[in-house]
Amino acid sequence: MPEVSVGAAHLRLVLAMMLELYLDLLSQPCRAVYIFAKKNNIPFMMKPVEMLKGQHFTEEFNKVNILRKVPVLKDGDFILEESTAILLYLTRKYNTPSYWYPPDMKKRARVDEYLAWQISTIRAGTSKILWLKVVIPLFVGHQVSPEKLYEAMEELNLAIQKLEDKFLQDKPFLIGPEISLADLVAIVELMQPLGAGCDILVGRPKLQEWRKRVELTLGKDLFMEAHNRILNPQELKSIIIDPPLKAQMKPLLLKMLK
């Protein structure tokens, strides 16, 4: 039997202990987790999962997450789903700077408030635009009616106005003078419609300035790295959908569009 060097054995041990993140950077929550880990110098091994190619339905991924969703964190034998839970786990385990999730009870409550509110408003609305303009046509083979797009844009605009009036107001960031998890989660969501060629912050100077501050704080290079695919609408429109996934989803999507 060949001898294994101490260095090789140590490397295998380090890799076995390293945090694993299963991510698809077309997904807003995945981008939030990716940016947070990178920004805070948290060592991790990225496990790419391309959902439009059906990779979340493989048996291999099912062993990691029976919910068949991303993001997923695997820390040794501990597996955690849901982006908010993952972000909070990372803040606690790696003792990240307190501004991400402030120790002050009221400030922390404001972060919690935004994270709870945005799921059915900002996230739902921004995702819907990308699906209607790009993803659904890839599945069904034709464009969605202008009426449905208009209705979705109106709903999203109402949510964005509430984001500005209720959460941002006249502050530099959503919670106050420093960035927090609320800003990180918000910015990745608001970037999603750009994948459909829609800049939903046009005509909203206050939010445009906020976006610049968030990008600058996160780091322009890291921000662009995480958003590289979503900022390329032409590439998105040329994605080949996994055939079994297409066969499964097409009837459901056509029914939804009626």
Secondary structure as GFF3:
##gff-version 3
##sequence-region A 1 258
A	DSSP	alpha_helix	6	17	.	.	.	ID=ss1
A	DSSP	beta_strand	19	23	.	.	.	ID=ss2
A	DSSP	alpha_helix	28	39	.	.	.	ID=ss3
A	DSSP	beta_strand	44	48	.	.	.	ID=ss4
A	DSSP	three_ten_helix	51	53	.	.	.	ID=ss5
A	DSSP	three_ten_helix	55	57	.	.	.	ID=ss6
A	DSSP	alpha_helix	59	62	.	.	.	ID=ss7
A	DSSP	beta_strand	72	75	.	.	.	ID=ss8
A	DSSP	beta_strand	78	81	.	.	.	ID=ss9
A	DSSP	alpha_helix	83	93	.	.	.	ID=ss10
A	DSSP	three_ten_helix	98	100	.	.	.	ID=ss11
A	DSSP	alpha_helix	105	118	.	.	.	ID=ss12
A	DSSP	pi_helix	119	123	.	.	.	ID=ss13
A	DSSP	alpha_helix	124	130	.	.	.	ID=ss14
A	DSSP	pi_helix	131	135	.	.	.	ID=ss15
A	DSSP	alpha_helix	136	140	.	.	.	ID=ss16
A	DSSP	alpha_helix	146	162	.	.	.	ID=ss17
A	DSSP	pi_helix	163	168	.	.	.	ID=ss18
A	DSSP	alpha_helix	181	191	.	.	.	ID=ss19
A	DSSP	three_ten_helix	192	196	.	.	.	ID=ss20
A	DSSP	alpha_helix	205	218	.	.	.	ID=ss21
A	DSSP	alpha_helix	220	227	.	.	.	ID=ss22
A	DSSP	alpha_helix	233	237	.	.	.	ID=ss23
A	DSSP	alpha_helix	243	257	.	.	.	ID=ss24
###
